[in-house]
Amino acid sequence: MAKKMQTMDGNQAAAYASYAFTEVAGIYPITPSSPMAEYTDEWAARGMKNMFGVPVKVVEMQSEAGAAGTVHGSLQAGALTTTYTASQGLLLKVPNMYKIAGELLPSVIHVSARALAAQALSIFGDHQDVYAARQTGFAMLFESSVQEVMDLSGVAHLAAIKSRVPFMNIFDGFRTSHEIQKVEVMDYEVFKNLVDMDAIKAFRERALNPEHPVTKGTAQNDDIYFQTREVQNKYYDAVPAIVADYMEEISKVTGREYKPFNYHGAPDAENIVIAMGSVCETLIETVDYLVAKGEKVGLINVHLYRPFSSEYFFNVFPKTVKKIAVLDRTKEPGSLGEPLYMDIRGLFYGMENAPLIVGGRYGLSSKDTTPAQMKAVFDNLNQAEPKNGFVVGIVDDVTFKSLEVGPHIDTVADGVRECLFFGLGSDGTVGANKNSIKIIGDKTDLYAQGYFAYDSKKSGGSTRSHLRFGKNPIKSTYLVSAPNFVACSVPAYLTQYDMIGGLKQGGTFLLNCVWNKEEVLAHLPNSYKKALAEKNANFYIIDANKLATEIGLGGRTNTIMQSAFFKLADVI
């Protein structure tokens, strides 16, 4: 089977995989999950067929709770049904999720995990929402990258159908949902060959049907409620093996190894980190960096979080480990520790010679998580008494829980070019850079990655486009801080931001402005002149506004800047 490569973001990858299994999609849009429903709606409108040979029926409701009710009712009627959500939207689905799980209905909710509104609203990513729904009875499958979303989203559907246990398929909001990557696309024939058609037939036969009526939705008293709650145990006990089997089949097809828990690092590691989500890509880079320096470190990437399987965990756990740091992308005030940390503590409870286990928090609200921060986590484990309940990535000068982060470390693979673009929300810079990523990803042999950071104001706020290109898959799930190329579309930013502080030696800086060569010297801050000289940088100016007007593009200066980028960046 020939490989098909395509450049897309995590939302598109999840929508593509889920579309194959979906007969009905009950949707209601919420950031950052909305594009999944939008893709599904668009493809259905075009007549794209799922693996059963028919387009998906899309039902848009007036709230997330309504979408959850649609999913529940559609499943009861015998249709394989999917939805997409995040944050408060997921919480509004919780009552229906208890029913869907309690009735063993094989559904999948794709979640681009996002922060919950606490002291303030945040539209950005962490794991607060999915942790808040972990008690519903839904199995929980995590992915770390756009490629993993493409490869494993189908596993959630396959396992739900076979086990009857519904799944949340989870990846990080924005960091994965909106990160653009060049990925290998899964062929729907793979899913067709793996799906358990007998299980689908049995599911349809259990559906509500006037030809063979049954009683559902009863009330139970104390005489049997407890017993019927426990009768589900056997279904959950079977889930890890089912997931592992499907992961093994997907691994055979893709050549990428997937397990409920994946280990990466030194085979004789003494200090390891356990985590879920996009941070694992950063940790892989950090582990490789430290192992190359002789350190015995490693990472366990948790894919199947619920049901949590001790068997599959210890299958990959190095017996040499002495200390463990568990990272949670959430805050659970008042607890002894965050959820994943408490689960790992429970695994080792009462075990002789158990390793020292500490926990910490990172990356709330999409706070950038860098290799230097992950090195600080490993450095903490090297202490005689590692700090527990720590935070990393911020400075906590109130309760003093933060780890001290050292200088920047470069873990980006050799040959990867990094670019950084500063723009204004709605000026087209982000759109142009998404276009550039897809041109490079789809029209060359290079792998490409694009991530776009902007504040909640979006239109009118500052935007930063982080682009990387290289000959191998790119695992750097953090912002570009040492670019080869920097472009600025807004000259006012010269006095607001240090845009070239991280520019590499011999790098290039492109400035859009109305000034000529002499005028730009008068307006350019001395700090920029000094930095450009010290870095032996190439400095270019362009009047994109004038050029766009002259050639009939109006205010679309982004097209001019994109052309300048291709001319200067030496990517193609």
C-alpha positions in Angstrom: 0.0 0.0 0.0 1.6 3.3 -1.1 2.0 5.9 1.5 -0.1 9.0 1.1 1.4 12.1 2.8 -0.7 15.2 3.5 -0.2 18.4 5.5 -2.9 19.0 8.0 -3.6 19.9 11.7 -4.7 17.6 14.5 -8.3 18.5 14.1 -8.4 17.5 10.5 -6.5 14.2 11.3 -9.1 13.3 14.0 -12.0 14.3 11.8 -10.6 12.2 8.9 -10.2 9.1 11.1 -13.5 9.4 12.8 -15.4 10.0 9.6 -14.7 6.5 8.5 -16.6 5.0 11.5 -19.3 7.7 11.9 -22.9 7.3 10.7 -24.3 10.2 12.7 -22.4 13.2 14.1 -24.1 15.3 16.8 -22.3 18.6 16.9 -22.1 22.0 18.6 -19.0 24.2 18.0 -16.6 25.2 20.8 -13.0 26.3 20.5 -10.6 24.5 19.8 -12.7 21.5 18.6 -14.9 23.3 16.1 -12.8 22.5 13.0 -13.5 18.7 13.6 -17.2 19.3 13.2 -16.7 21.7 10.4 -14.6 19.2 8.4 -17.2 16.5 9.0 -20.0 18.8 7.9 -18.1 19.9 4.8 -17.2 16.4 3.7 -20.8 15.1 4.3 -22.2 18.0 2.2 -19.8 17.0 -0.6 -21.1 13.4 -0.4 -17.8 11.9 1.0 -18.5 8.4 2.1 -17.6 6.7 5.3 -16.4 3.1 5.3 -20.0 1.9 5.1 -20.4 3.6 1.8 -22.7 6.5 2.9 -22.1 10.1 3.9 -22.3 11.0 7.6 -25.6 12.5 8.8 -24.6 15.7 10.7 -27.0 17.1 13.3 -26.1 20.5 14.7 -27.8 21.3 18.0 -28.2 24.5 20.1 -25.9 23.5 22.9 -23.3 20.9 23.9 -25.9 19.2 26.1 -28.2 18.9 23.1 -25.4 17.4 21.1 -24.8 14.9 23.8 -28.5 14.0 23.9 -28.4 13.5 20.2 -25.5 11.2 20.5 -27.2 9.2 23.2 -30.5 8.9 21.3 -28.8 8.0 18.1 -26.8 5.3 19.7 -29.9 3.9 21.2 -31.4 3.7 17.7 -28.4 1.7 16.5 -26.3 4.3 14.6 -22.6 4.6 15.3 -22.4 8.2 16.5 -19.6 10.6 17.2 -19.2 14.1 18.6 -16.4 16.7 19.1 -15.9 19.0 22.0 -13.7 20.6 24.6 -13.7 22.5 28.0 -17.1 23.5 29.3 -18.6 21.8 26.3 -17.4 18.4 27.6 -18.7 19.2 31.1 -22.1 19.8 29.7 -22.0 16.3 28.2 -21.2 14.6 31.5 -24.7 13.6 32.5 -25.3 11.9 29.1 -21.8 10.4 29.3 -22.7 8.5 32.4 -25.8 7.0 30.6 -23.8 6.2 27.4 -21.1 4.4 29.4 -23.7 2.8 31.8 -25.6 1.4 28.8 -22.4 0.2 27.1 -23.0 2.2 23.9 -19.9 2.3 21.6 -19.4 6.0 21.0 -16.3 8.2 20.7 -16.0 11.8 21.8 -13.0 13.5 20.2 -11.7 16.1 22.7 -9.1 18.8 21.9 -8.4 19.2 25.6 -8.7 22.7 26.9 -8.6 24.6 30.2 -11.7 25.2 32.2 -12.9 28.6 33.3 -11.8 28.9 36.9 -10.5 32.3 38.2 -10.9 33.4 34.6 -11.8 32.0 31.2 -9.1 30.5 29.0 -9.6 29.2 25.5 -6.2 27.5 25.5 -5.1 23.9 26.1 -4.5 21.7 29.1 -6.1 18.6 30.6 -8.5 20.1 33.1 -11.6 19.2 31.1 -10.8 15.5 30.4 -9.7 14.9 33.9 -13.0 16.3 35.1 -14.8 13.7 33.0 -12.6 10.7 33.9 -15.2 9.3 36.4 -17.9 8.9 33.8 -16.9 5.4 32.6 -15.5 6.5 29.3 -12.2 5.0 28.3 -9.5 7.6 27.7 -7.0 7.4 24.8 -4.3 10.1 24.5 -2.2 11.2 21.5 0.9 13.3 21.5 1.2 14.5 17.9 -0.8 15.1 14.7 0.6 11.8 13.3 -0.5 9.9 16.4 -4.0 11.5 16.1 -4.1 10.1 12.6 -2.9 6.7 13.6 -4.7 6.2 16.9 -8.1 8.0 16.6 -9.3 4.9 14.6 -8.2 2.7 17.5 -10.6 4.5 19.8 -13.5 3.7 17.4 -12.3 0.1 16.8 -11.9 -0.6 20.5 -15.3 1.0 21.4 -17.1 -1.1 18.9 -15.4 -4.3 20.0 -15.5 -3.7 23.8 -18.8 -1.8 23.9 -17.0 0.7 26.2 -17.3 4.3 24.9 -14.1 6.3 24.4 -12.8 9.9 24.8 -10.1 10.3 22.1 -7.9 13.1 23.5 -5.2 15.4 22.2 -3.9 18.8 23.3 -6.0 21.8 22.4 -4.1 24.2 20.0 -0.7 22.5 20.6 -1.9 19.5 18.6 -5.4 20.4 17.4 -4.1 23.4 15.5 -0.5 22.4 14.9 0.0 21.7 11.2 2.2 18.7 10.3 3.0 16.6 7.3 1.6 13.2 8.2 1.0 9.8 6.6 -2.7 9.4 6.0 -4.5 6.2 7.1 -6.2 4.3 4.3 -9.9 3.6 5.2 -9.3 0.0 3.9 -7.1 -0.5 7.0 -10.1 0.3 9.2 -12.4 -1.9 7.1 -10.1 -4.8 7.6 -9.8 -4.3 11.3 -13.4 -3.4 12.4 -15.4 -6.1 14.1 -18.5 -6.3 11.9 -20.0 -9.0 14.2 -19.8 -6.5 17.1 -21.5 -3.8 14.9 -24.2 -6.3 14.0 -24.8 -7.2 17.7 -24.9 -3.4 18.5 -27.6 -2.8 15.9 -29.6 -5.8 17.1 -29.6 -4.3 20.7 -31.0 -1.0 19.3 -34.6 0.2 20.0 -36.9 -1.3 17.5 -40.7 -1.7 17.5 -40.3 -5.2 16.1 -38.7 -6.4 19.3 -39.4 -3.9 22.1 -37.4 -3.9 25.3 -37.5 -1.8 28.5 -34.7 0.7 28.9 -34.0 3.7 31.2 -35.5 2.2 34.3 -35.1 3.3 37.9 -33.4 0.8 40.2 -33.5 0.6 44.0 -30.9 -0.6 46.5 -31.8 -4.2 46.0 -30.1 -4.4 42.5 -28.4 -1.0 41.6 -25.1 -1.9 43.2 -25.0 -5.4 41.5 -25.9 -4.0 38.1 -23.2 -1.3 38.5 -20.6 -4.0 39.1 -21.6 -6.3 36.3 -19.8 -4.0 33.8 -16.4 -4.9 35.3 -15.7 -7.6 32.7 -16.1 -5.2 29.9 -13.6 -2.7 31.3 -11.2 -5.5 32.2 -11.1 -6.5 28.5 -10.4 -3.0 27.2 -6.6 -2.8 27.6 -6.0 -6.0 25.7 -8.4 -4.9 22.9 -6.6 -1.6 22.6 -3.2 -3.2 22.7 -4.2 -5.6 19.9 -5.5 -2.8 17.7 -2.4 -0.8 18.4 -0.3 -3.7 17.3 -2.2 -4.0 14.1 -1.8 -0.2 13.4 1.9 -0.5 14.2 2.3 -3.2 11.5 0.6 -1.0 9.0 2.4 2.3 9.8 5.8 1.0 11.1 5.4 3.2 14.1 5.2 1.3 17.4 2.2 1.9 19.6 1.3 0.4 22.9 -0.9 1.4 25.8 2.3 2.7 27.4 5.3 3.5 25.2 8.8 3.8 26.7 11.6 5.9 25.2 15.1 6.3 26.6 18.0 4.4 28.1 17.2 0.7 28.7 18.9 1.0 32.1 17.3 4.3 33.1 17.4 5.3 36.7 15.3 8.5 36.4 12.1 8.7 34.3 9.3 11.0 33.6 5.7 9.8 33.0 3.3 12.1 31.1 0.5 12.3 28.5 -0.1 14.5 25.5 2.1 16.8 23.4 4.7 17.3 26.1 5.9 13.7 25.3 7.3 14.9 22.0 9.3 17.5 23.8 10.4 14.9 26.4 11.6 12.6 23.6 13.9 15.3 22.4 15.0 16.1 25.9 15.6 12.4 26.8 17.7 11.9 23.6 19.7 15.0 24.5 20.4 13.8 28.0 21.1 10.2 27.0 23.7 11.4 24.5 25.4 13.1 27.4 25.5 9.8 29.3 22.5 10.2 31.6 20.3 7.2 32.4 16.9 8.7 31.8 13.7 7.8 30.0 10.0 8.6 29.4 6.8 6.6 29.7 4.2 8.1 27.3 0.7 7.1 28.6 -1.7 6.5 25.6 -4.4 4.5 27.4 -5.2 6.3 30.6 -8.6 4.7 31.4 -8.9 1.9 32.0 -5.4 2.1 33.6 -3.6 -1.2 33.1 -0.8 -2.1 35.5 0.1 -5.1 33.3 0.8 -3.0 30.2 2.6 -0.4 32.4 5.0 -2.9 33.9 5.6 -4.5 30.5 7.6 -1.4 29.5 8.8 -0.1 32.9 12.6 -0.4 33.3 13.4 -2.4 36.4 16.4 -0.1 37.0 14.3 3.0 37.8 15.0 4.6 41.1 13.1 7.9 40.8 9.9 9.0 38.9 8.5 12.4 38.1 4.9 12.4 37.0 3.7 15.4 35.0 0.1 16.5 35.0 -1.3 19.3 32.8 -4.0 20.2 35.3 -4.6 21.7 38.7 -6.7 19.9 41.3 -6.8 22.3 44.3 -6.7 20.7 47.7 -5.7 17.2 46.5 -2.7 15.2 47.6 -1.6 15.3 44.0 -2.9 15.5 40.5 -4.7 12.5 38.9 -1.9 10.8 36.9 0.5 11.2 39.8 -2.0 9.6 42.2 -2.5 6.7 39.8 1.2 6.1 39.5 1.5 6.2 43.3 -1.2 3.7 43.6 0.6 1.3 41.1 3.6 1.1 43.5 1.7 1.1 46.8 3.0 -1.6 49.1 5.7 -2.7 46.6 9.1 -3.5 48.0 11.9 -1.3 46.7 9.4 1.0 45.1 11.0 4.0 43.4 10.7 7.5 44.8 7.8 9.2 43.1 7.2 13.0 42.8 4.6 14.9 40.9 4.3 18.3 39.2 2.2 20.6 37.1 3.1 22.2 33.8 1.7 23.9 30.7 -1.7 25.1 32.0 -3.6 27.2 29.4 -1.1 26.3 26.7 1.9 27.7 28.7 4.8 26.9 26.4 6.7 23.8 27.7 10.4 23.7 26.5 13.2 21.2 26.6 14.9 23.4 29.2 11.9 23.0 31.5 11.9 19.2 31.0 15.6 19.2 31.8 14.7 21.0 35.0 12.3 18.1 35.9 15.1 15.6 35.4 17.5 17.8 37.4 15.0 17.9 40.2 15.1 14.0 40.3 18.9 14.2 40.6 18.5 16.0 44.0 18.9 14.1 47.2 15.4 15.1 48.1 13.4 16.0 44.9 10.7 18.6 45.3 7.2 17.1 45.2 4.1 19.0 44.1 6.3 21.3 41.9 5.4 23.5 39.0 7.6 24.1 36.0 7.3 26.8 33.4 6.4 29.7 35.7 8.1 31.4 38.7 6.1 30.8 41.8 7.2 33.5 44.2 4.2 33.0 46.5 4.2 29.4 47.5 7.7 28.6 46.1 6.8 25.4 44.3 8.5 26.2 41.0 11.6 24.5 39.7 14.5 26.7 38.5 14.8 26.4 34.8 18.3 26.7 33.3 19.4 28.2 30.0 17.9 27.3 26.6 19.1 23.9 25.3 18.9 23.1 21.6 17.3 19.8 21.0 15.9 20.5 17.5 17.1 17.9 15.0 20.0 18.8 12.7 19.0 20.3 9.4 15.7 21.8 10.7 15.1 25.4 9.7 13.1 27.5 12.1 11.1 30.6 11.1 9.2 33.2 13.2 6.6 35.6 11.8 5.1 38.6 13.7 1.8 39.8 12.5 -1.4 41.6 13.4 -4.6 39.6 14.0 -6.7 39.7 10.7 -3.9 41.0 8.6 -3.5 37.6 6.9 -0.1 36.7 8.2 -1.4 33.5 9.9 -3.4 32.5 6.8 -0.4 33.0 4.5 1.9 31.0 6.8 -0.6 28.1 6.9 -0.6 28.3 3.1 3.2 28.3 3.1 3.4 25.2 5.4 1.0 23.3 3.1 2.9 24.3 0.0 6.2 23.1 1.4 4.7 20.0 3.0 2.6 18.9 0.0 4.9 19.9 -2.8 8.4 19.0 -1.5 10.0 16.0 0.3 10.4 18.1 3.4 8.5 17.6 6.6 6.8 20.8 7.9 5.4 22.0 11.1 3.4 25.2 11.8 2.0 26.5 15.0 0.2 29.8 15.4 0.1 31.7 18.7 -2.2 34.6 19.3 -4.0 36.1 22.2 -7.8 35.8 23.0 -8.5 39.0 21.1 -7.5 37.3 17.8 -8.5 40.1 15.4 -6.4 43.2 16.2 -4.1 41.3 18.6 -0.5 40.3 17.9 0.1 37.0 16.2 3.2 34.8 16.0 3.6 32.1 13.4 6.2 29.4 14.3 7.3 27.3 11.3 9.8 24.5 11.1 11.0 22.5 8.0 13.3 19.5 7.9 14.0 16.2 6.2 12.7 14.1 9.1 9.5 14.2 11.2 9.6 17.2 13.6 8.9 16.5 17.3 9.4 20.0 18.7 6.1 20.8 20.3 7.1 24.2 21.6 7.5 27.7 20.3 10.4 28.7 18.0 12.9 30.6 20.1 16.1 30.4 18.0 14.9 31.1 14.4 16.9 31.2 11.2 14.5 33.6 9.8 12.3 36.3 11.4 9.7 38.5 9.6 7.8 41.4 11.0 4.7 42.8 9.3 4.1 45.6 11.8 7.0 48.1 12.3 5.4 49.4 15.6 6.5 46.0 17.1 10.2 47.2 16.9 9.6 49.2 20.1 7.3 46.6 21.8 9.0 43.2 21.3 12.5 41.8 21.1 11.9 39.9 17.8 15.5 39.0 17.0 17.0 38.2 20.5 17.0 34.5 19.6 18.0 34.9 15.9 20.7 32.5 15.0 24.1 33.6 13.7 23.9 34.5 10.1 20.1 34.6 10.2 17.7 36.8 8.3 15.4 39.6 9.5 12.7 40.9 7.1 10.8 44.1 8.1 7.7 45.4 6.3 7.8 49.2 6.6 7.3 52.4 4.5 10.8 53.6 5.2 13.7 53.7 2.7 17.2 52.6 3.5 18.2 55.9 5.1 14.9 56.3 7.0 15.0 52.8 8.5 18.3 53.5 10.1 16.8 56.5 11.9 13.8 54.4 13.1 15.5 51.1 14.0 16.2 50.9 17.8 19.9 50.8 18.7 19.3 47.5 20.4 18.3 46.0 17.0 21.3 47.5 15.2 23.6 46.0 17.9 22.0 42.6 17.8 22.0 42.4 14.0 25.7 43.3 13.9 26.6 40.8 16.6 24.7 38.0 14.9 26.1 38.9 11.5 22.5 38.9 10.3 21.0 39.7 6.9 18.6 42.6 7.2 15.9 43.3 4.5 13.2 45.8 4.3 10.1 45.8 2.0 7.1 48.1 1.6 4.5 45.4 1.2 1.6 47.9 1.5 2.8 49.9 -1.5 3.5 46.8 -3.6 0.1 45.3 -2.8 -1.7 48.5 -3.8 0.3 48.7 -7.1 -0.5 45.2 -8.3 -4.1 45.2 -7.2 -4.0 43.2 -4.0 -5.5 45.9 -1.9 -4.6 45.4 1.7 -3.4 41.8 1.3 0.2 42.5 2.3 0.4 38.9 3.5 0.8 37.7 -0.1 3.8 40.0 -0.6 5.4 38.9 2.6 4.9 35.2 1.7 6.6 35.8 -1.6 9.5 37.5 0.2 9.8 34.6 2.6 10.1 32.1 -0.2 12.8 34.3 -1.8 14.8 34.7 1.4 14.3 31.7 3.6 16.0 29.2 1.3 13.5 26.5 2.2 12.5 25.6 -1.4 
